[in-house]
Each structure stands twice: as structure tokens, then as C-alpha cells.
Amino acid sequence: MTQTSSFLNRHAALVFSLKTFATAMLAFSIALLLDMPRPYWAMASVYITSNQLTGATHSKAVYRILGTLIGAAGTIILVPNLVNAPELLSLGIALWVGICLYLSLIDGTPRSYLFMLAGYTVALLGFPIVSMPQATFDIVVSRVQEITLGIICASVVAMLVLPRSVASAVTAQADAWLAGARRLGVNVLVGRGSDQERDKERIRLAAAASDIDQLGRHLGYEAASSSNIAQGLRRLRQHMLSLLPLLGSIEDRKLALDSNEEVSARMAEISQRTARWLEAGGRDGQEADALRAALDEVRPMLDAAADWIDITVAGLVVRLRNLVDIMQDCQLLREAIAADRSPDSLRLAFMPDTLTFAVPHRDHGHALLSAASVALSVLACCGFSIATGWPDGVIAPLFAAVVGSILAGVDDPLPTFRSFYGLFLIVIAIHGIYLFGVLPRVTTLEMLIAALAPAFLLFGWMAARPKTARVGYMLAVYISVQLALTETYSADFSSYANSSVALMLGVSLTGVICGIVRLLGASWVAGRLLRSNWTTLAAVAERKSDQDRFAIASLMQHRLALLAARITVVPAEARSDAANLRQLRTALNILDVRQAGLGLSRRASAAIEAFLARLAPICRIHTAGPLPDGLVGQLDDTIASTLQESPSEARDQVLMGLAGVRSGLFPESPAYQPQQIENRTIAA
């Protein structure tokens, strides 16, 4: 790494702040030169669009342009046609904001910004022009031009001036994630750390993986990234999806062997050897081959008299081998990404048929409730403005739409809004200082840039730091808009006071209404996430869901990432089950059982399907606590029936899958005992 790149990485926040402020001033200057009526929108759009990573800036630029155009079209449709019926116009804008916000919340990808922007753009454009509807088209066109200018400036500067690649950022995050997964693997294999510490690390890794998924979606907008890098990263992400449930399965099987000292000691030796290989980075190919050979030697044969220990050891051996294969594949993929080689040229031990993209969790009920609370807030602010006949009152629903949309994803709105009241008081104070103390003394563009620099450089620096990103972003955007900088200075204290009161009214009323409508809070959201995993498991058992194992793994691990932000409100037992991905592991084992079970007899297949048919409705209504005792008995009968099959690799795979279902759903149940199965004829 060169000294220059090292400096840029250490001071990335400062570099971003300087670059963004320079871009904002460039956009503002061009807007003045082109005699645009509201050049401050070009400046604000730079701060709205800019990101430290080039690809993320470009994707946001595309979504902002499309969202602005859709919102502009909505404004042209609604305002002129309903301006003489303010109640209907208010209802129309509130519904538009709510519907677009709902689509944004259920999308769950960076594309969601398009829908959110399309929603509150109608409020931004529509409310200020209700007093002059005849100029709607001209004002909307001007606003689109100003916003587009800011977006273009942000995109061009991001590409040409000190660009930072999304591919390099995703790769660095993936390296850090794999290092964390190796540490977790070592801890699991040697029994290091407490159960709670390992659960906490699994939750952290799930949240970090979700961040990688979100960031990786910007790769397609970065011209510098080759298709080999993008494809290699997707392959790598598929392997990563397998690691957390795999480590959970290994931990369960090691725990089950603790009751047999001889077997436990024998497996501890190979486990420690695997752990040493992981600690060394998993790069030694010869040691990986030696580990596979050693694992093949200790794998027991499963005959009709096989007991729970035999099945457990076989399952542990297979999963340890899978761990070696996946970790070695990850190293090969990482080297291919660094060399910009196609992953198709690699000889991978674990090669999925398709490149499955991340599947996000979508909670339609929660999204509908959040969107409805914002729509009601906009409507309430409109009603207050209409009832009082307050001309500046239209600013209240405008900010209700914007702030409500930005904070729609929080579980407990009232405390969050309460913390932002102080922020908006700061916005009002800075606005007043500039409006009446600084701007009257500014006579040239150069003086204006110098006057704005201290505040906006600070805001940009804050926006680039994770802990202060939201505060810095909102300060930069809202003060840009509130200052309303144009070619000439004009200030009116009455207008300033009225707009400030309307701003606080809009934010306060939105916080109260959202807090009332979404009163249930984080525990309710966490409960819905936990129930969703049981519902997905039921759908897999019934063959009613997408049977792509990577899609299911992505979906359930995304739910774990969402739970990470709410983990304090999750009961201890449910937290442990979620962290160990028990429902996901059970679903994957069911898929394995069904695939391998194609080679079994009709009698064994019927026993498996009968068990799954009973399991599905129980999972669909299950919320917490142990499953019915009779279910584990039927599962044991199914295992015994499968043991009667002729020895084959397919039969062994089914047995290990059923054992995985047992350890996932019934971790506290007594060990399986061999049973005698009567030979009965099963009707076709």
C-alpha cells in the first residue's frame, strides 16, 4: 500500500467531506450560472447523493433521478387537479407518500431509496406550490433540473476525484468476515469461550454478512469492477452462507458426544487438528487433503444396529469435511478475485449450480403499519394547516413526509424522534445565525463559499463516520434547504419564525402519531421475525417454499441480522435458538433428506413424508418452547425405518439429515435408541 493510499484510508472522512463540499459548491455555482430559480437544490442534492464509495454514489444517483421523475409526475397529476379541494389534495399526497414508503420498506435493497424518494418528492414539490397551481409544471421542471444537476456533479466527481471502489470495500469486509468465521470455527472445535460468547459472535457475523450483501448490490453501478470480480464475490458469498449453520451443526454434534468419553476423545484429536489448520488461515492445501483422509478413516459404517453415537460421529465427520472444503474454496475464490480471474476456472469442492442472490426478509405487516403512521402524520399536519388557515403551515406536512420516511424503519419511533428534536433545534439555530448574522455580510460567491465551509465541512465529516452519519447527513441536507441560497439575499424574520415553528410542529406531530400507531415496538418486531423462521420451516416441510437452499439460508440469516439490532428484547432461549440457526439447519437437513431419499424404498420414503406432514402444521403455529413429545418419537421411528434400508451412501445421507433434524428441533431430548421395525406393507 502506498503512502498516499494509506493517508486516504486513515483520513477517509476528511477527504469525503472536502470532496463533497467542493462538489456542492460546484453544483451551486453552475446552477447560478444557468440562472436556475432555486440553485440550493443542486447543492442539497450533492449531499443527498454522495457516498464514500463510487459505485454507491452512482447507484444512489440513478435511484434519485428515477425517484425524482416519478415524484414530479405525481405532483403534476395531483396538485393542478385537486388544488381547489385541499382536503382531497391532502389525502392524495398522504396516500402517495404512504404507498411509496410501503414499497420502499418491503423492497429491502438499495433500490428502496427510489420508492421512498418518489413518495416524499410529491410533498417537497406539492405543498410549496399550492398557492400558485398555474405554475406547477414550470416549477416541477425547474426542480428536476436543479436536482439532476447536483446528481450529475456528485457522480462525475466521485468517478474522477480520488475514487473508492465498492469492490475493494466488499472484498475487505469479506476478508474480515472470513477471519471472524475462522475464529468462531476454532472456538467451536476446541470448546473455547462460553455458549453466550459464541452466540454473540454468530449474531455479529450474521449482521456483518447482511451489510456485505447490501454493499455488494452497488457493484453493478461501478464501471471499474469486472464481471469476474462480481461473479467471484457472489460465489464467495454463497460459501459464506453455508458456514454459520455448518458451525452450529458441528457444535451440536460435539456436544452430543460428550457423554461418551472414548469417542469424544477420538474426535477431539481430529477437531483440534482442523482448528490448527483454520488458525493458520486455511491455506495449506496438503494439510487439507490430509485432514480429508483422516476424516474418512474415522467415519463409522452405519448398519442396522447403529446407535445414536454412530450416527452422530458420521454426521460430525461429514460436516468437518464440508468445513475443510468450504474454507479451502473460500481461499481459492479470494485469490481469484484478487487476480481478476473467473471463478468458473477454479476446481471447487463445493460448486452450486446457480448464483443465487441474497434474499431479504420482508415483513408486509410491519411495513404497512410504518407507512400508515407516516401517511396519518402528513394528513394530520395538513388538517392543522387547513383548519388554522396558516399559510406557512404547509411546511409541517412537508417535513412530516420527509422525516417520517427517513425514520420509518425504527422500531420505537417516539424515543427516536425525541432525540431528533434537539437536532432540528440546532438546524433552526444555524439557519438563523447564517440568515441574519453571516449572509448579510456576504457580497461575492467566494465569500459565500468561505462562510459555508466551516459548518458544511463539519457536517460532511460527521456524515462519513458511522456513529454520526445520520446526524451529519441530516444537518447538511436540511440546512442546505433551509438556507434557500439564491443569487440575491433576502431575509424576513417573520417568515423564518413561521417556517421554524412549522418545522418543529411537523416533526413533533409525526413523532407522536408514529409512536401511537407503532406502540408495540421492538419486542413485537422481534417476535414476528422469530415466528417467520418457523413459518419458513413449515413451508419447506410442506414443499410450499422456494427449495433453493441458498435462498433459504440467505433469508433466515438476514432475519438473524435484523434480530441483532433487537437482541436485548429477545428471550434467552429464543435468542440461543436463533443464534444457532436451528430452524435454518432443520430446513437444510429436510432438503438433504428429500434429495437423498429418492434412492430409498417406498416404505422409508413414506415414513419420512409422514413425519414431515405432521411437522409442518406444528411449526406453522409454533411460537416458543419445546415441540410435542410425540413428534420426536415419530422421528425416531423414521430413523429406525431408514436403518433397515440396504446400506448405501443415499441411506447414510438420509440418516445424517434426520439426525440433524433431531438435534435441531429436539436438542434436550434423550439420545436416540435403536428400535425394531415390523415389516409391514404400505399401501400405494
Buried (B, 14 or more C-beta within 10 A) or exposed (E): EEEEEEEBEEEBBBBBBBBBBBBBBBBBBBBBEEEBBBBBBBBBBBBBBBBBBBBBBBBBBBBBBBBBBBBBBBBBBBBBBBBEEBEEBBBBBBBBBBBBBBBBBBBBBBBBBBBBBBBBBBBBBBBBBBEEBEEBBEBBEBBBBBBBBBBBBBBBBBBEEBBBBBBEBBBEBBBEBBEBBBBBBBBBBBBEBEEEEBBBBBBBBBBBBBEBBBBBBBBBBBEEBBEBBBBBBBBBBBBBBBBBBBBBBBBBBBBBBEEBEEBBEBBBEBBBBBBBBBBEEBBBEEBBEBBBEBBEEBBBEBEEEBBBBBBBBBBBBBBBBBBBBBBBBBBBBBEBBEEEBEBEEBEBBBEBEEEBBBBBBBBEEBBBBBBBBBBBBBBBBBBBBBEEEBEBBBBBBBBBBBBBBBBBBBBBBBEBBBEBEEBBBBBBEBBBEBBEEBBEEBEEBEEBBEBBBEBBBBBBBBBBBEEBEBBBBBBBBBBBBBBBBBEEEEEEEEBBEBBBBBBBBBBBBBBBBBBEBBEBBBBBBBBBBBBBBBBBBBBBBBEEBBBBBBBBBBBBBBBBBBBBBBBEBBEEEBBBBBBBBBBBBBBBBBBBBBBBBEBBBEBBBBBBBBBBEBBBEBBBEBEEEBBEEEBBEBBBBBBBBBBBBEEEEBBBBBBBBBBBBBBBBBBEBEBBEBEEBEEEEEEE
